[in-house]
Amino acid sequence: MLVTVLSNYPSELVDTRKIIEASFVFCLWKDPELFDDYSEFNPSKELLLDDSKFYYSIAHKMKELEYKSLDNASVFTYLKDNPLLAEEFSLKGGFKTVDKMCKILNSNNIESYHDALSKSNMLISLYDKGFNVLSELDKFKQMTTSQLYDYYEYQLDNVFLGRGSGVQIVDLDISDDFIERNNSGAGRGLSYHSTSPIMNYHTMGLHRSNVQIFAGFSGTGKSSYVVNSYMLPILDSGEKLTIIANEMNIDAWRHIFLATVLSQKLGYFGLTRKKQKLGSYTDEQLQKIKEAQKYIDDHYKGRIKFVKIFDYSVDDVKRIARKMAKRGFGYIVYDTFKSENAASDKVTGELIEASKQLLQVAEKEDICIIITMQLAIYMENTRYLTAATLSNAKGVKEVVSELILMRKLWDDEYTGEKFDVKAWKYIKDENGKITGSKEYITLDKEKRYRLMFLDKTRNDEDDICVISRFDGQWNQWKEIGYCNPKHQNR
């Protein structure tokens, strides 16, 4: 066996292979409890010699049969019912061979023996793949497995750094190109001033090569806001958009989109979202639906795609985003961002890692990814929203470029109430320029409002709160100004 297997390799690479394998295997014979520490060891892949595999298989089987000691009597008892195995065991020297090896080995050194075996396997694998391991073999023999791994990782980094490895090293200088790009407005994102002028001003639009989060409590209208405030401006600018959804189905998105086009583009308010679903349209309503259908076909056809996924796999989202980016779809809406396993005790780390992976895709593909998230239910009594209301996912704030959090205005926050949010707007002069003076706004108790907390932006000052009037029947949103919610719970 030594000839047929090891002769395929240079002698200096495998000259100690027999003793390396024997040292590990017979340590297991000496102390069978050690099998529990190496439960993932795969003898068919990690052992090359038939003798090693033979002795390993006997010891492993006896351990499974709950033998506590592999002494001469125990082995004889086990082999007496296996005559062929007993014969081969005898031809290999019987228990004398086992006893001889066990006497010279210290089972406390099994980690070193296993590391030597792993390192030998690594070197053989590297040799098989064409690496010139022989030139520095003496040095490698003095290394541990982890040191050998670090050595080759360092060598590969030196070769591939900056060549498709995901790392780029350049001078940080102020180049003419940098100045020209910014002077031409390259630092601005896609404007959504037409739908949300205040928030657009503070975030400077929707930015490619970035990920931003829009989060809210359940039932506050996250998807509705995204359709009105982000989706329409993206499409109106001539860009392409992909919606990746794992909760609402395509018809639910169609209802929101249709209501938005009817109200925002056609100025028609005679068909609520509820009425859309009830059916039995009047002639006028059906005519307006047809007009909306034509408007969508004329202005947006082929530039909005819907993808339904049935779990929370970030790998699926990444794959879809890359595919659509190559087809010219520069904007992605991912609704809703959650952990793949909400019951996992590693939710926080999983969400942060997933957000990092999405940012990598956004940067490499030069696309904008807009994520919706649901705020923690137990935080619903919080008046002033921060990243803390993301609960287990609050760490994603460090990854994204913008973080906007939304909740409903409460009854005790209307004008004149105990926790009045003091809604206000800037006064403009006759030329439409902001003067810096404030005008307070009276909130109508018959109207519904949403508070938008800009908790983070990389493009302006954050920690502001914008108040919007919301009419869900027609998905109509209108920013009316700023406000100052209290920093306390309900």
HUCOR-V891981 format. One line per field, one symbol per residue. ss: DSSP state (H for helix, E for strand, C for the rest). phi: phi as a letter, one per 30 degrees, with the letter a starting at -180 (. if undefined). burial: # if it has 9 or more other ideal C-beta (glycine too) atoms within 8 Angstrom, else .. Layout:
ss = ???
phi = ???
burial = ???
//
This chain:
ss = CHHHHHCCCCHHHHCCHHHHHHHHHHHHHHCHHHHHHHCCCCHHHHCCCHHHHHHHHHHHHHHHCCCCCCCHHHHHHHHCCCHHHHHHHHHCCHHHHHHHHHHHCCHHHHHHHHHHHHHHHHHHHHHHCCCCHHHHHHHHHCCCHHHHHHHHHHHHHHHHCCCCCCCCCCCCCCCHHHHHHHHCCCCCCECCCCCCHHHHHHHCCECCCEEEEEEECCCCCHHHHHHHHHHHHHHHCCCCEEEEECCCCHHHHHHHHHHHHHHHCCCCCCCCHHHHHHCCCCHHHHHHHHHHHHHHHHHHCCCEEEEECCCCCHHHHHHHHHHHHHCCCCEEEEECCCCCCCCCCCHHHHHHHHHHHHHHHHHHHCCEEEEEEECCHHHCCECCCCHHHHHHHHHHHHCCCEEEEEEECCHHHCCCCCCCCCCEEEEECCCCCEEEEEEECCCCCCCCEEEEEEEEECCCCCCEEEEEEEECCCCEEEEEEECCCCCCEC
phi = .eddcdddbeeddbdcddddddddddddddbeddeddbdcdcddcccccddddddddddddddddiddbcdedddeddddcbedddddddddjidddddddddcccddcddddddddddddddddddedjdddddbddddddcdddddddddddddeddceibidjbbcbdcbcddddddddddjddddddbedcbddddddchjccdibcbccbadeicjedddddddcdddddddjdcbcccbcbddddddddddddddeddccicbcbddddeddihddddddddddddddddddcbeicbcbbcccacddddddddddddddcjcdbbccbbdbddbddddceedddddddddddddeddchbcccccbcddedcddddcdbedddhdceddedcddbbcbbbdddedcdeidecedhdabddcddcicdcjdcbdcdddddccbbcccddaacbadchbbccbdbbddchcbbdclcabddcadd
burial = ....##..#...##..#..###########.#.##..#....#..##.#.#############...#..#...###.##.....##.##..#....###.##..#.#.##..############.##.....##..#..#..#.#..##.##....#..##.................#.##......#####.##############.########..################...########.....##.############.#..#.#.##....#...##.##.##..##......#####.#....#.###.###.##...############...#..##.###.##########.############..#..####.#.#########.###########...##..#.###.#####.............#.#....##########.#..#.##############.#####.#.....
//
